[in-house]
Each structure stands twice: as structure tokens, then as C-alpha cells.
Amino acid sequence: MNRRRVCLGAAAVALALQSAGCMTVHGERADIPSVGKAEAVRVLANFAAVDNRVGRTYDAEGVTAVESGALGTTDEAGLRAKHANHPQGNPGYRPLVFSDSRFAIPRQVGWPKYFVADTATNRGAATRWLLVFRRSAAGQPWKASYVASIATVDVPAFARDKDGYAVALDLAGTDLLVQPGQVSADYATYLGSGGSDVFADGPDTSQLRADRNARARDPNSVTRYADQPAAGGDFTPVALRTSDGGALVFFASRHQSRVTFRFGYRLAIDVDTEALMTGTPHTSVTLSRLADEAVTVPPAAGSGEVVFLSRVVGLVTAKGE
């Protein structure tokens, strides 16, 4: 994903006027749009403003005002490392600019609620960013929990209801090949042991497994990998129906690698990793990373496979021993 790693309410309560007076529509019970279009525009503009400020200052705490989940966790760690090595910030930072922004706003009952901003940026003419904004309750701020940078030609078309709203899917009980709530666990299992035929070959699946196998052992080190799903809270997957009957699913996964070096080997560790390091790396280094992913999932009734459109991996912790 060619971008700087630091990505760096009307939906809560709607009022309906009736001849007898005003009736409050509660967001926790009524099936209403997750956000109004005007508010979605403001949320995206505020995200850009904060992103540009923290991009100049490497303000790890400041980014939490507009980010959460997979995106927020990796960006906070990345900013913390950058600030440790460049406390003066980044005076050469190029401000992020959004344009041609579109919004996929689903009807939803209860909390949390979410919507997707699909926007062009000045970070690449041939790609669009899809940002998932979520908030946990009425009055809480909207925060971006997932981001995907997708080639413009590969951005799927969202299905729409009769009023033009996107169609949100449940985490289980759908007609999809893999349930949205199960994608992260299935992917973690696939990377660890293979054996799954639901994922299409590509750089984030078959090629990644092959690369790991090639790096597992060399004359100087042995590397072991461990993969886990990420779910719950702001890591909960988000799924929207696409016009072809499948879905676009945003999810996260956790990945750990432990490298043990031969005695006497001189370790070379980059400065950003060193900034996040706890312990002293004598003979081994354990790196914990978080991946922010977007895939298309086809209907179960067919021959399609799960295809990765975007996968961004960020280092969140490092430990030396």
C-alpha cells in the first residue's frame, strides 16, 4: 500500500414530525441510516485535518482522537516510534487531500454504527482509499478503524436499497462463502497451517506463506511465526453487500515473529523498531504486528474465492532477549 503508514449526530437521534407532535426515533432500536450525508462529509474533513497535524508533529496521542481499532493501533505505534527518533516532527510533510469523496451509509439498528468513505487522495492517482468510520454510542466521536488503499479499477460496487443506502451484513448467518466474523480466524489458521481452499492465491496468501517458509531458517537465524485473529470492540469486522451478491469485508489479524540468532551474531535493528523495543536483544527478537485488511467474499453458492484487495501491516511492539 503506497502511502505514509500514519494515515495519517444525525444518526444517533433522528426527529420525525407528525401531526400530533414530535416523535423521537431511538438509534438503539430503530432501523435508521448510520449517519447523515452532511455529517459524513464533516467527519472525513475532520479526519484529514487531524491526520495532517499529527503527520507534521508525530503526535501519537493526538491521532487517537480520530482513529481506533486496527488503524489507530498501528498508527499510534508508528507515530510513537517516529517521534522518539524525530522529536522535531516532520517539517517536510505533504498534507493529505481528499477529493471525489463518496459514502456508503447503511441502515442499522443499535450500536455501534459505521459508514464507509470512498475517496480519491493526493497519494496516488490510480488508487482510492476506503475508510471505515465507527462510533460506539450517541454523542461519541466518529473514528476511523479500518483503511484500505485499493486500485480504482478494483473498488467493488456496493449494493444499494431502494433509498440508496448501503446494505450492512451480519457477522454470521449470511449466504457468503465465509461468514464475516470468521474471516480473521480462518486467515490466521491458513497462514499457520494452510489447508484452506477459500483464499485466492496472491501476495497476501500463497506468496506470503512461501516467503515465510523461505525465511524460516538461514545460516544465522531461525524464525517462528504465530498468527491470531483480532476481533471485538473496534476490531469487529465490517461487511457491506456488493452489487455482485458478495461482500466487502474489513477485518484485522495479529501476527508475531520470533527470530533467534546464532551465538555471536551481530544484530542490526532499524531505529523505528528500536524505539518500540523492550528488553535487550542479545540472541532473539520478537515482533508483534497488526494487519488492517479488506477482502471480497463471494456467495457460498458458486466457485468464487476470498480475494485480498488491501493489506497494511504495522509493527506495534518489539521485545529483545
C-alpha positions, -999 to 999 in steps of 0.1 A, spaced: 0 0 0 18 31 -12 11 56 15 26 71 46 18 45 72 3 72 95 -29 76 77 -20 95 86 -250 133 151 -278 129 129 -275 91 131 -278 90 168 -312 105 173 -335 114 144 -366 136 148 -397 129 128 -425 155 128 -460 142 128 -494 160 130 -497 150 167 -462 165 175 -426 152 176 -416 116 179 -381 106 189 -365 78 169 -340 60 190 -308 48 173 -306 18 195 -340 4 184 -349 19 150 -336 9 116 -321 42 105 -292 55 84 -260 53 104 -251 89 96 -264 118 76 -245 127 44 -236 162 56 -222 148 89 -202 121 70 -186 149 50 -177 168 82 -163 136 97 -140 130 67 -128 166 67 -120 165 104 -101 133 99 -80 149 72 -73 180 95 -61 159 124 -42 135 102 -23 164 87 -15 179 121 -1 146 136 17 139 104 37 171 109 43 167 146 43 129 151 17 133 178 9 97 188 -17 107 214 -34 132 191 -42 105 165 -64 87 189 -90 115 185 -99 103 150 -86 67 149 -93 34 167 -91 -3 161 -65 -17 136 -58 17 120 -55 35 153 -33 9 170 -7 7 142 -7 45 136 -2 52 173 28 29 175 43 42 143 39 78 154 54 70 188 85 55 171 88 84 147 85 109 175 112 92 195 136 94 166 124 128 152 111 149 182 111 179 159 84 164 138 83 162 100 87 197 85 87 182 50 53 166 55 29 169 25 -7 175 36 -32 148 27 -60 160 5 -93 141 -2 -114 146 -34 -143 130 -52 -155 115 -19 -184 91 -19 -201 75 10 -216 40 17 -241 46 45 -261 16 57 -293 15 77 -286 0 111 -303 -9 144 -284 -4 176 -248 5 183 -221 7 172 -228 23 139 -205 27 109 -202 41 74 -175 39 47 -159 69 29 -147 60 -6 -123 88 -16 -96 98 -40 -64 113 -24 -32 131 -35 -13 99 -25 -18 81 -58 -39 88 -89 -47 51 -96 -60 43 -61 -88 52 -38 -90 50 0 -119 33 17 -121 44 54 -145 27 78 -157 52 104 -174 38 135 -188 52 167 -199 33 198 -228 53 210 -248 85 205 -226 115 214 -194 96 209 -169 107 182 -166 90 149 -132 73 145 -117 55 115 -110 19 125 -100 5 91 -84 19 59 -79 2 26 -60 16 -4 -74 -1 -35 -67 3 -72 -95 23 -86 -104 -4 -111 -108 -29 -83 -130 -10 -59 -162 -31 -58 -196 -15 -63 -218 -15 -32 -253 -29 -33 -280 -2 -25 -315 -4 -12 -344 14 -28 -335 46 -10 -298 44 -20 -284 32 13 -256 6 15 -265 -29 29 -248 -39 61 -243 -77 67 -243 -96 100 -212 -113 112 -228 -147 110 -258 -164 92 -252 -149 58 -251 -165 24 -214 -159 20 -186 -184 14 -171 -173 47 -190 -156 75 -176 -120 80 -170 -127 117 -149 -158 108 -126 -144 81 -99 -133 105 -98 -167 123 -97 -186 90 -69 -164 77 -48 -169 108 -53 -206 105 -45 -206 68 -12 -187 74 -2 -211 102 -11 -245 87 -26 -239 52 -52 -264 42 -79 -239 33 -91 -235 -2 -112 -204 3 -84 -179 -2 -73 -170 -37 -36 -172 -45 -17 -139 -42 9 -118 -24 -11 -119 9 -19 -156 9 1 -182 -11 31 -159 -17 32 -148 19 33 -184 31 61 -192 6 81 -162 17 78 -172 53 89 -207 46 120 -194 27 129 -171 57 122 -196 84 158 -208 86 192 -195 73 228 -199 85 223 -171 111 188 -174 124 156 -194 129 122 -177 127 90 -189 141 56 -174 133 23 -172 152 -10 -158 139 -41 -149 157 -75 -134 148 -83 -99 160 -119 -93 170 -142 -75 194 -148 -38 201 -132 -16 174 -116 -46 158 -150 -61 150 -152 -68 112 -174 -47 90 -192 -62 60 -212 -45 32 -230 -62 4 -216 -57 -31 -236 -55 -62 -224 -89 -74 -241 -106 -44 -209 -110 -24 -195 -86 2 -166 -64 10 -152 -73 45 -129 -52 66 -111 -71 93 -78 -73 113 -54 -100 123 -24 -103 147 10 -117 136 41 -125 157 75 -135 146 103 -146 169 138 -146 154 166 -165 173 201 -157 161 232 -179 164 256 -171 192 279 -142 184 258 -129 155 257 -91 154 221 -79 153 211 -50 131 179 -33 142 163 -3 124 157 28 145 119 26 145 119 -9 157 144 0 183 122 28 195 94 3 203 118 -23 218 115 -35 254 143 -57 268 178 -61 254 181 -81 221 210 -104 228 200 -136 209 163 -131 199 138 -105 188 100 -109 190 80 -86 167 42 -82 171 24 -68 141 -12 -59 134 -27 -62 99 -55 -40 86 -72 -59 57 -100 -57 32 -113 -87 11 -141 -95 -12 -161 -126 -1 -183 -143 -28 -216 -161 -22 -213 -197 -9 -233 -209 -40 -206 -206 -66 -169 -212 -73 -155 -179 -61 -127 -174 -36 -119 -148 -9 -97 -121 -26 -75 -96 -8 -78 -60 -21 -57 -44 6 -35 -54 35 -15 -30 56 8 -44 83 22 -22 111 46 -31 139 31 -25 174 55 -40 198 91 -54 199 109 -74 226 145 -83 228 160 -112 248 
